[in-house]
Every structure is written in C-alpha cells, then in structure tokens.
Amino acid sequence: MLLERLTNQAEHVELSIPCMSEYVGVIRLTVSGIATRMNFSVEEIEDIKIAVSEACTNAVQYAYDTPQNERIHLTFHLFPDKLSIVVKDTGKGFDIDALSHVPIDERTLADIDENVPRLGLGLTFIKNLMDDTQIVSVPGEGTTITMAKHTS
C-alpha cells in the first residue's frame, strides 16, 4: 500500500501540461488516481478534483494572452496525512490584494461595485473545498496555488 511506504518524507509526482482546456480532464484523472491510492473518500476525491480543475482552468483562461506554447506545472506531494498540490503558471499574474474578498452571492449583488475586481468563484471554490490553500500571484511572473487535503 502506498501510505505504508511513506515515511516523514513526501513522495512527489510532477506533471507539466499544455495550457489547453482539453488537458484539464487528464489532470482530473491523475488526481483521482492519486487520491484513491491515498484512501480518500469518494466525496473528498470529488472535492480535490474540483479544486485542482478550477486552478488549472483559471490558468487556461487568464494566465496567458497567447497560451499556445505555454504550460501549467503541477506537483503532487503525498504525505502520510495529506495530499498537497501545487498548480503553477508563469503567466500574467495578478494583484491578489487588490481583489475584494467579499463572496458574491445573490443577496449582495445589488451592493457590488462593478469596478472592484472580486475573488473569482474558482478561487473561492478552491478555498472552500480544500483544508489549506495559499495563492501567490505576482504581476508579470505568474500564479502559484498551493492546496492541501488532509486524510481522515
């Protein structure tokens, strides 16, 4: 069993995919396989798949003006007690501090200033579905999303 082979050192799986939406499905399958081997529940696996898909989809949609030859880099760190996933692009990046962190929902739509960028729904999903999330983005250098789900 995979977890029995793990010690305090994490095992690592690295992937680099073209920045194209059709490769997000490949990542979902990879996540499912890794999380299944780590004995996550079906619900936890679905949460992880959604979170990683959202991170990759954000990179596909927003990271590059011309994504044809660009890539998304993923690293999976398998620990005995958690799965940590890093999704990184070297695209445009953004100023995360300039985003409003007020969630958008139907009750507050009337109060939203259209000129203030919001924390996107994808990033909100990631934060809500994973146990730990860190988003680092530097304009002109890219975005790195690190997320983790702890085993039960």
N, C-alpha and C positions, 0 to 999 in steps of 0.2 A: 504494500500500500504506500502511496506517495507520502502521506503525512508521517508514516513510520520512518521513512528515510530522511526526513527533515530533522535537522538539529536546530540550534540557535541561528544558523546561517540560512539565509533565504536561497531558494533556487530561483533562477531568473529565466524568463522566456522573453525574447526580443523579436519584434516584428517591425517592418517598415513597409507601408502600403502606399500605392499611388493615391494622390489626393483626388479620389473619384468616388462618387456615392455608391457605385456598384461594389466596392470593396468593403463597405461597412458590414455587409452580410457575412463576409469572411471573418471579420473581427467578432461578430456575434457568435459564430460557430466556435471560434477559438476560445472566447470567454466561457461559453457553455461547457466545453470540454475540460478546461482547467478547473472551473468551479465545481463541476461534477466530481472530478477526481479528488477535490478537497472536501467532499461531503457536505457542500452547502445544500440547503433545502431547495425545492423547485421554486418557491417564492423568492428566495434570496438570489438564486441564479437569474431569474427574470429581472429583478431589480438591478443587478450588476450589468446584465446585458443592455438594459435601457440606458443606464448611466454612461456606459462606455460608448454606446451608439450615439448618444447625444453629444458627447465630447468629440467624436470623430465627425459627426455631421456638422457641428459648428466649424470645425477646421475646414471641411469641404466647402461650406457656404461662405465663410467670412475671412479665412486666413490669407488667401492669396487673390490678387486681382486676376492673374492668369495661372491657374493651378495645373496646367498640362504636364509639366515636368517636375512638379513638387511632390513631397511625400509627407506622410503622417507617421511618426515614430511612436511605437508603443512598447512599454516594458512592463512585464508582469512579475511581481516579486511574491513568491509563495513562501509564506511563513507558517509555522505550525498553528498559529492562532488567527491569521488573517491573510487576505489577498489584497495586495496593494498594486494599483495600476497607474502608470504614468502615460498620459497622452500628450505628445509634444508636436508642435509645428514651428516652423521658422518663418512664419508669415508676418503680416502687418502688425499684429498685436493690438492692444487697446489699453486705455487708461481705466482700469477697473475701479479706481477710487472716484472717477467721475460719474460712475453709474449709480443710480438710485437703487437702494436695496429694498425698497418697498415692494412687496409682491403685488403683481397685477391680478386683480380678481374683479368680478362684476360689481361688487359694492363700491369699489374705489375708482372705477373707470371715469366717472364724472369728475373726479378730483385730480386726475392725472394731467400734468403739464406735458403736452405733446413734444416740447422741445428738450425735455430732460431724458437722456438715454436711461433705460431700465436694465436691471439684471435680467437677461433673457430667460425665457421659460426653460430652455435646455439646461442652463446652468442651475436654475432653481431645482429642476428635476434631479440633477446630479447631487446637489447638496442634500435634498430630502431623501433620496434613495440609498445613499452610502453613509457609513458611520463616520468617516472622516473625509474631508475634502479641502484641498488647497488649490487656489487658482492664482497663478503668477503670469502676468502678461506685461510685456514691455513693448511699447510702440516702436515699430521698426525692427523688432527682434523676434517676436513670436509669443506663443502662449503655451504654458505647461499646466496641465490639470493633473493633480495627484489625488487619487481617491482610494479609499480602503473600505473593505467589508470584513468585519470580524466573524470568525467561525463561532457557532453556537456552543 
